[in-house]
Amino acid sequence: MKNIKTSICWGVALALATPFLVSAQTKPLQVSGVYPHLATFNEGWPKTEEQKKKGGQGFENGIGAITPWAGQLWMVTYSPHEPHGSADKLYSLDKDLNVTIHPESIGGTPANRMIHRESNQLITSSYFIDDKGKVRTIPFSVMPGRMTATARHLTDPENMVYFYDMEGMLYEVNVHTLAVNKLFHKPVPGWHGKGAYTAQGKLVVANNGEEAVFKITKDMLQAGNLPQNNEEKGVLASWDGKKWEIVERRQFTDVTGPGGIYGSPGNKTPLWSIGWDKRSVILKLLDNGQWYTYRLPKAAHTYDHRGGWYTEWPRIREVGNGKILMDMHAMMYDFPKTFSRANSGGIAPLNTHLRYIPDFCNWNNQIVIATDETTVLENPLAGRAQSNLWFGQWNDLKTWGSPTGWGGPWEKDAVKANIPSDPYLINGFDNRLLHLLADKQTTVTLQIDQKGNNNWKDYKKINLEANNYQYFLLPAGLKATWIRFKTDKDCIATAFMHFSGKPHSSNPALFKSLADITDNSEINANLIRPANFNKNLQVLQVPENKYTEIDEKLATVNNTADSSAQILRLGKLTKGYAVDDASVIVKDATGTFRLPKGSGAYETFAYRDKREIESERFMLNITGTFYEVGRESGFIALRPVTTHNKKIVDFCTWRGLLVFSGTKKDAKPDGQYFGNEANGLWYGGVDDMWKMGKAVGVGSVWKNSSIKKGEISLPYLMTGYDRKKVSLTANKPVKITLEVDFDLTGFHHYKTFTLTPGKSVEYEFPVGFSAHWVRAITDNDCMATVTFNYQ
């Protein structure tokens, strides 16, 4: 084995006969749980700007699977669509964070990992790794595909395993000889395979999308059909060795159980799968041969897409100390290992997060989280794709965003009288708001399961008039795990909830090197960009127009080629929003919307307002507030993250770190700030953003505006804010009605205010009330002001 005492350089020629080992520094640099030297890159990325880019090679560099094995941490990376291999690698880390790049690497798009008990092997991607760390590989010429899951065999588990591919191919492989037998090419509908697991005499597979890779017809399938409506996307299906069955035609990801990566410990052990539809997150349970459905909130809409592309392998997995962590749609949960039909209690939310997470585990007494971070898919500001690992403890996860989310069991659904909805989680959230609507007069009964033992009790009855929206705040003292609903008439009904927690705690000391917007001191107004032809961070000092680069030790690199022209061409600061007297206005294909307005000083301050920092997720930085926006979900589904009120000129992710420019010239190194008075930058983890403080703001839908009778204002953002007030004035006797959109499907009457000329009406929303958007409408011509104050 060859030792190279140098900075890390991922990727080697496959012709090497021995593993390539890179030693970490004696005490490797760590910032906010991230070790910059561990960043992964794809070596297939073009080395010159003119070189042709081929396929998906290097457009994305996610870390698909991480597994503790043979005294080391093993991981595989992936490019977007490489069923026949790529320059992505198989890596292993020792306890001192020395990295080995294995010459058996064949790349591809893998995220599978399983430990086969009987042969004592780790199986990840197409690699079989014994307990001494010896690697054997099945070449793509023998078993092509994007391997998404490996599962125990139904009839010969001692000697065989199943491989499930993202396009739907199912193989069986002999763990000793590595002989491959292809069982099915496309047995069930749905695309973008994500999970497979064996339990209770069934192999269960999950697809989370509906964007076809190749053309199929019904006769090609063993079960199911092509989509019959807009809701049929993805699939959860099972095979007993003879017959395929469709469990549910929805988008599903992980399939697992209490045995986790080792497989089911017994034939009666429960099986779990997580997925989603337009309403909420779905948790499926297979217990004693029967399927059951539970529902949980979404914390973000950035994962919603019919292709499933923006939901990379959410997991339910053990992370040490008897804890199981579940991650789905940007929310992490404490998940009980005992989850079953008789005992569904114990699920509790931990946080909401920004990090895009394909896998996580426990290793070396730490929780390790893999990422799919900086891509170049639609992100020219990033020179090349890269990702990294995060290391921390269970309690660190609680310092990320407080648990907030939305969803429900019904969204304009045809509901049968006296048939209960799926159970919906309410445990662990501080504020729980229920939005209700039905197309005819009906009584809705709220039922609760207090302990998660399937013992349901009537809690409250709410009478609904036809098409008359109502909301109900569950009392803080109500202790229950699940809630469900039933109506006394057949109807079209909506039951949709908004949850919020105590605002996340700010930590100003982390950000003391960043200048406040009201600070008159000089700052490092730098443009920053991950380089494309090396692995450094490019820095262009503005207005000095001086170019430098930063290496993995966060130190300045001298004598580099000047890439100033490239940064200026790709990274010019432009403003993609508008500001008027009332508020901020943003517009995209999903509509035109208003957001709170920050300090007026931002109107004369040059800074970047939009950039992708996690794969397929953009961050808006507008007048002192960061918002998360999905590539497909757009502005209509954005969520606020934090109000920072800093002079942040530019921001990006690089080597797994979140990087801000806009530091004070006289800043001193403090564990987050590195550099000097010329190119000093702030570094941290992406979920450090929550520690900048909760989102706040003030803005209006109308401000001394001339309004016509029946005129409707633009929607104004409401979700994600804590204490909310509104002030209304008009120059004539008028009635102004506020309407709310809680599920992104339309607006409903909330409250009407009667205004007297010259008198302001002040209204404070109930604590815990939340909708995604609010708007105003007047019953007469007038000059009006409607201002929202979020504190």
N, C-alpha and C positions, 0 to 999 in steps of 0.2 A: 504494500500500500504506500502511495506516495504522499508525503506531507508537504504542503505548500504554505509557508507562513506569510500570508499576504492578505490583502483585502479580498473579499469574496468576488468571484466571477462565475456566474451560473452558466452551465452548459459546456459540454466537452464533446469531442468527436467520439462517436460510438465505437470507433475502432480501438479505443483504450482497452487493455486487457484487465485492468484492475480499477477499483473504484477511485474516484477523484475526490480527495478530502481537502477541505478548506478549514483551517483552524480559526476559531474566534480569537479576539483579543483576550488577554488574561482576564480582564473584566469587561466584557463587551458592553458597548454603549446601549443604554435602554432609555427610552422616552415614552412615558404614558403606557407602559406595557408592551412597547414595540421595540424590537432590536433591528435597526436599519440594515445590518449586514445580512440578515436572513431573507431579505426581499428576493422574490423569484421573478425571473424574466423568461421570455420565450426567445431562444436563439435563432428561430426561423424568421424573425422579423427582418425586413430589408435593411441592409447596412448603408444604403445610400437613398436619398430622396427620390431618385429616378428609377430605382430598381422596382420591378413589377411585384406587387403584392399578390400572393397566391392563396386562394381559398380562405380559410379562417385562420391560417397560421399566424399566431402572434397578435391577432386583433383583440384578444382577450387572454388573460393569464390568471384564471382562477385556481385556487388551491382546493381541489375537489374532495379530497379525503385525507384525514390524518388519523394515525393509529399508533398507540404505544405497543411496541413488540420487540422482543429480543434485546431488551435494555435500551432501546432507542425509540425516537419518535419518527415514524415513516410518513411520507406524504407524496401525493402525486398532483401535478398541475395539468391544466387543460387549455386548449384553444377551442374556439366556438364550435366548429363542425369538422372534425377530423376523424372519420371512422376508419381510416387506413394509416393513422399515425401522424406524428408531428415531432418538432424539436422539444416538446415538453418532457419533463424528466421525472424519474423516481429519486427521491431524496431520503436521507435519514440524518437525524440530529442526535448527538450524544448529550449527556447531562451537562457538559460544558459548552454546549451550543456550537460544537464543531460540526460541520456539514459534510456529508458524503453524497456525491452525485454518482449514481450507479450506472455503469456502462451498459447494463441490460435494458436501459430505458428505450421505450418505443413511442412514448407520447400518446397523442390521441385526445379524447374528450372523456376521461374517466372520473367517476366519483364513487365507485363501489368499494366496500371494504367489509371483510368477514374473517373471523378466526375459526378455522376448521379444527374442532377439538380433537378428533380421532387421529389426524395426521400431524397435528401440532404445527399448522402453517397459517400465516397471514396471507390472505388473498386480497389483493387490491389492484385495480386496473386489470391487466392480464398477467400480473406477476404472482408467483407463488414463492413465499419467503419462509424458510424454515427457522427453527428456534436459535440457530447460530448466525442468522442473517444472510444465508446463501439464497440467491435469487435465481429462479427459473422463469422463463417468459414464454407465453404462447404468442407467436407472431400474428400480425394482422392478416397475413396471407392465409392463415389457418382459421382464425376466428375474427373476422372484421366486425366493427361496430363501435358505438360509443357506449362503453360499459357503465351502466348506471346502478346495478345492484347484483350482488351474489347471494344466493340463498341455499339453505340445506335441501338435499334431495328427498323426494317423497318416499322412494322405495329402497334406496341404497345410500343412506346418509353417511355411512362409514367411508365410502369410496368415491362418491360422486357429489358434485354441486351443480347448481344452476347459475347461468349468467343471463342477465336481462339487459337488453340494449335499448337505447333511446328511441330507435325506430320500431321497436316491438319484437325483434328477433329473440328467441329463447334457445339457449344452448345447454347441453349437459356436458360436464367435463370430468374426467377421471383425475382425482387429486394426486395420484401416484405417477401415472404415465403421461398426464396432460393430453390424453386423447380427447378429441372434440367431436360431439355429435350434435348437429343442428336439428332441434325438434320442431320449431315453428318459425315461419318468416314474419307473419303478422296475424296473430291469433285473435286479437280483440281490437276494437276501434280506439280512437284517441291517439295522440302523439306525444312526443317529448317524454319518454319514459323516465320515471324518477325513483321508483322503489319496487322491491320484491322481498317477500319473506314467507317462510313456511311455518304453519301452525295448524293444529286440529285437522290434520289430514288434507290440507289445502295449500297450494302455492298461490299467494295473493300478489298481484302486480298492480302498479299504479302508473298512469299517464296523466300529465298535468296540462296538456294542450290539445289544440285542434287544428293546428296549421300543418297540412300534409307535406311530407318530404318526397313521397312518390305517390302516384295515383293508385288508389285501391277501389275495388268494387265489393259489394256485399258478399259475393260468393267466395272471396278470398278469406273471409273471416271465419273463425271457428264459433263465434258467438257475437251477438250484438249487430249493430247496423251503422251506416253512415249517419251523421247528425240529422235529426228530424226537426229540430227547432234551435233557437239561439241559446238555449240553456244546456244543450248537450255538447259539452266540451270535456275532453279528457275521459278517464275511466278508472274505476276500481273494479277489478275482475279476479276470479279465482279459477283454479284448475285442480281437480282431484286426481290427476293422472289419466283420466279417461274423458272428462267433459269439462268444457269451459262454461262459466256462467258470469253474467254481468251483475255486479253488486250495485253499482251506481254510476250513472253517466255524468260525472262531474270531474273537476280538476283535482287530482290527488298527487301527493308527493311521497313522503316517507311511509314505509310499512315496517313495523317492528313489534316488539313485545318485551316483557320483563327480562328475557334472556339477552336482549340487545345484540351486540356484534357477534356473540357466540351462537345465536339461534335459539329457538324455543327450547326450554329445558324439559318440557313434557307435552304430551299430546292434548292435554286439557288447558294448557296455559293460554291466557287471553292474547289476542292480537290487536294492535292499534294502527290506525292510519290517519294522517292529517291531510286536509285539502281545503277547498273553498268554492263558493259560488258567489253570485252577485250580492247575496244577503250578508254572509259572514263566513268565518272559518268553520270548517267541519271536522269533527273528531269522530271517527268511526271505531266501533268496538265489535270484535268477533269474540263472543263468549258462549261456550257450550254449544257451538254450532249455529248460533243466531247472531244476526247483525243488529247493532243499535247505533243511533245517531245522537251526537251531542254537538252543541254549537258554542262558539267563542267569538269575541270581537276581533276586528281587524284594527291594527294601529296605524296602518298606512294603506293608501290605494296604489302605491308605486309597484306593487307586486301583481296587480290585476292586468291580465292580458290573455286573450283567447289562445295564444300560442304557448303560454306558460314560460316564456323566455325569461321573464324577470323574477322567477321564483326558483332559485338554484338550491335544490336539495335541503330544504328545512328539515330538521331532525328532531327526534326524541331520543335522548342518549344519556347514559350515566356519565357524571363528571366528578366522581369521587365523594368520599364521606357519606355514602348511601344516597346521594342526591341524583335525581334525574332532571335534566334541563330539557324543556321543549321550546322550540323557536319556530314561530310561524307568523308571517305577515307583519314583521317588525316588532313583535312582542315576544318576550321570553317569559316562561312560566316555570314555577316549581311544580314538577309533575310527579305524582305518587306512583311508586313501583307497584302498588297494590290495586291500580285502577282496574275495575271490573264492573259488571252490572250490579252486583250486590254492594260494591264499595267504590262509588265514583267521587267521593269526597277528597279533599286535600289539594286540588288544583288551585294555584294562586299565582297571579301575575307578579313578575319581578320588575320589568322595565319595558320601555319602548326604546328602540335603537335605530341608528342610521347605518351602521356597518352592515354590509351585504355578506351573509354568512352561509357558506356551503357545508361546513362541518365544525365539530368541536369535540373535545375529549378532556380527560384528566391525565396529566403526565408530569412526572417530577414534582409532585405536590402542588401543581398549579392547574387551573383551567386554561386550556389552549384553544383559541378560536381562529379558524382559517377564514380568509376573506376572498372575495372577488371584487377587486377594488378599481384600480385605474385601467380603463380600457381605451382603445382608439377606434371603437366601433363607429361612433358618430362624434368623436371628440378630438378634433385636430390640435387642441391645446395640449394634449398629452402626446409626447413623442413616441412612447412605446408602452404596451400593457405591462402591468406589474401588480403584485400582491404581496402580502406578508401575513405573519401570525401575530396574535395578541395574547399576552400572558397575564393572568391575574387570578383573583380569588372570587369566591361566590359573593362576598359582600361588595366587591368592586362593581359587580353587575348592577347592584341596587343604586349606584351613584349615577347611572345613565338616566335617560328620560323617565319621568314618573309614568306609571301605567295609565294610558289614555287610549280610547278606542271607540269603535262604533260597530253596529250591526244588529241583527236580530233573526228570528226564525221565519218571519213573513215580510215580504216586500211586494205589495199588490198581488197577493196570491189568492187563488180560489180555495177558500177554507170551508170545510164541512162542519156543520153544527156538532158541537160536543166532542169533537176529535181534537185532543191536545196537540199543541205544536211540539217540535223537538225541544228538549231542555236547552236552556241558554245560561251560560255561566254568569253569576253576579258576585261570586265570592272574591274578596280582596280589593275591590274598587271602593274609593271613598264616596264618590258622587255617582248616583245611578239614576239616569233619566230615561223614562219610557215615552216614546212617541206612538200614538195610536190613531188609526184611521180605518174606516170601513165604508163601503158603498151603499149600505142600508142600515137602518136602525138595528142595533144589536147590543147585547150585554157581553162584555169580555170578562171572563174570570181569570184572575191571576192565581196560579198555584205555585207553591214553593216546595223544594226538597231541601230540608235544612241540613242534613248530615251527609247527603250523597248516598243514601241507602235505598233509594227508589221508593221512599215513603212520602207521597205527595199530599199536601193539605191546601184547601182553598185559603187564599190570603185576602183577596179583595175582589169586588165586582165593580166594573166601570161601565156605565151606560153611555153608548155612543149614538149620536144622531147620524143620519146618512150624510156622508161626505163632510162631516164636521170634525176637524182635527182636535185632538186633546193631548195633553201631556200630563205625566204623573211622575213626581220625584219620589223614589223609594226612600223611606226614612233611613237615616244613618244607623239607627239601632236595629234595623232588620238584619238578622243573621241567617243566611241561607247560602247553599252552594249553587243551586240551580233554580231557575224560574221557567215556567211555561205558560201558555195561554190557550184558551178555547172560547169560542163564541157560541151563542145559543141559536144562531141562524146560519144557514149557508150564505156566504158573502165573499166579496173581494176585500181582503184585509191586509193591513200593515201593522206589524209590531216591531219597532226598531228602537234600539237603545244607544245612548251616548254615555260613556264612562269617563270620568276624570279622577285623578288622584291629587294628593298634595303636591303643589308645585315643586319641581326639582330644585335642590339647593344650589345656590351659586357659590363659586369659589374664586373671588376676585384676585387672590394671590397668584393663581395660575396664569393670569393674563396681564400682570402688572407691566410687562414690557411693551404692551400694545398701547398706543396713544388713544386717548378719548377724543371724540369728535370735537369737543370744546377745548382741547389742549392746543395751545399755540406753539408748543415746542416742535423742533424739526423732527421729521420722521424719515425712515428708509422707505421711500416710495418706489418699491421694486416690482417689476414684472417677473413672474416666475413660471417655469415650465419644465416638466420632466423631459430630459433630452431624448432624442430618437436614435442617435448613433453611438451613444455610450449610456451609462447608467447613472449619470450625475443629474443634479438639478441645475437648470440654467437660470441665471439671475441677471436681469438687466436693470442697472441702477438708473432711475429716472429722477431728476432731469439730466444728471451727469452723462448719461448715455455710455456708461461703463459696463462692460460685460465680464462676468465671472461665472464659475461653476462651483457647486458644493458636492462633496463626495459622501460616502456612507458613514464617515466619522463626523459629518456635519462641519467639515473644515473646508476652507477655500482652496480650490484647485487653481494653480497658476499655469500660465502659458498654454491655455486651451485655444482652440480655433474660435474666432469671434463669430457667434451666431446671432448677433444683435438684429441683423436684417430679418432673419427667420422669426424671431420673437415678435418684432414689430409687425411683420406681415400677418402672423397667425394670432397674435395676442393683443391687438389694438383694443384699447378701452372704448367701448361704445355703450350707450344707454338704451336698454330695451324696454323701458317703462316710461310713463308720463306722470307728472305731478301737477295738480291744479290746486286751487285754494282749499278744496275739500279733502283730498286724499290722494293716494297713489293709484294709478290705473295701469292694469296689465291686460294683455290681450294675446290670445292664441287661438288655435282651431276649436277649442272647447268653449270659447266665449270671451266676453270682456267683463272684468271684475275690478272691484275697489279693495284696497288694503290700507291699514293704518299708515299714517305718515309720521316719520321720525323728525329729528332736528333739521331745521332749515339749512344748517351748515352743509348738509350733504348735497344741496343743489349746486354748490360751487366746488365740490370735492370730487376729483377724478378717481374712480374705482371700478373694479369689475363687478357686474351685477348678476352674472349667470355663468355657471360652470359645472360640468359633471365632476363629482368627486368620489362617488361610488358607482360601480357599473350600472349604467342605464338609469341613474338617478342624478338629477341636476339639483344644485343648491342655488337659490336666489338670495342675493345679498342686497337688500333694498332699504335705503334710509335707516340703516342700523339694525335691521332684523334679518335673520336667516330663515328661509322657508325651504322645505323639501318638495320637489316636483318630480313626478315620474315621467319618463320619456313618452309613454303613450297616454297616461292618465291626464296629464296636462294641468293647466292652472285651476280647472274646476275642482280638482281633488287635492290641491296643495295643502300642506299643514305647516304652521309656524313651529320653529324649533327654539329660537332664543332671540332676545333683543340685547345686542351687545353694545351699541353706541360707541363703537371704536372706529378708528381711521384705518380700516382694513382695505388696503389698496388691491391686493390680489390674494388668491387662495387656490390650493390644489391639494391632491394627495400624491405622495411620492415615497416609495419604499415602505409603504404601510403607514406613513405619517401624514397627518393633516398639517399643512404649512400655510402660515399667514405672513404676508408682508404688510408693513405699516407700523413697525416697531419704532420706539423712541431712539434717537441718535445716541443718547447717553445711557441706554439700557445696559444692564449688567447680566452676565450669565447666571441663570437661576434654575437650570434643569429643564426649562421650556424654551428659553432664549439662547440661541447660539449665534456666533458671528462677531462682527465688529461694527463700528460706527458707519461703515459703508454698505455692508451686505447682511446685516443682522436680520434674522428671521425668527419667528415663533414656530415651535414644533410641538405637536401633541398627537393624541388619538382622535379619530373622527367623533367619537362619542364624548370627548371632553367638551364639545360644543354646548351640551346641556348645562355645563357648569358655569357658563357665562350668565346664567340667570333665565328666568321665565320670560316668555314673550309678553310684551305689553305694547300699548300704542293708543293713539287718538286719531280719529278721522271722521269724515262726514260723507254721507251719500249726497246731501245737498248742503250748500253753505251760501246763504243769502241768494238762493237760486230762484229764478222765475219758473214756476211749475204750472203746468196745465192740468185741468181736471182729469183724473184717471191716469196721469203719467206715473210710470213705474221707474224707480231708481235702478241703477246698476246694483247687482248683488255686492254685499260688503261682507268680508270674512268675519266669521264668528267662532269657528272651532279652534280649540287649542289655547284659549284665553281663560283666565281665572275669574276675577271679579269684573263684572260688566255693567256699565250704565249707559243710558241714552238720554240726550237732552234734545227737546223739540221746541221750535218757535215758528210762528207764522205771523204775517201782517194782516190777516183776515181771519174771521171765524171759520175754521176748517176742521175736518177730521182727517188725521193721518194714521194709516194702518201699517203696522209692521207685519211682514210675512217672513216665514222661515222655511228653508230647505234643509232637511235633516239627513236625507239619504241620496242626494244628488239626482232625484227624479222629478222635482217640482216644488213649488212654494205653497205654503198653507197659512191661513190667517192665524196670527199669534195674538195681537192686541191692537185695539183702536183707541187713539188718544184724541180727545176733544180740546182744541186749542182756542185760546182767547188772544186777540191781538196784543202784542207787547208783553205777554206773560210766557215765561219759559216753563215747560213741563219737564220735570226730572223723574226718571224711572230707573230703578235698579233691578236688574234681572235676578231671579232667585239663585242662590248659591247652588251650583251644579247644573243650572240650565245651560244647554248647549245645542246648537245646530251647526251645520256647515256654513250656511250663508244666511244673511238677513237682508231684506230690502224694504223700501217704503213706497206707499202710494197715497195720493191725496184725493179727496172728494170734491175739490174745487180749485180754481185758479188761485195762486197765491205766491208770495215770496216766502220761502221756507228754509229752515236750517234743521237738519237732523244729524246730530253728532254722537258718535259712540266713543266711550272712554273705557279702555281695558287696562286694569291695574292689577 
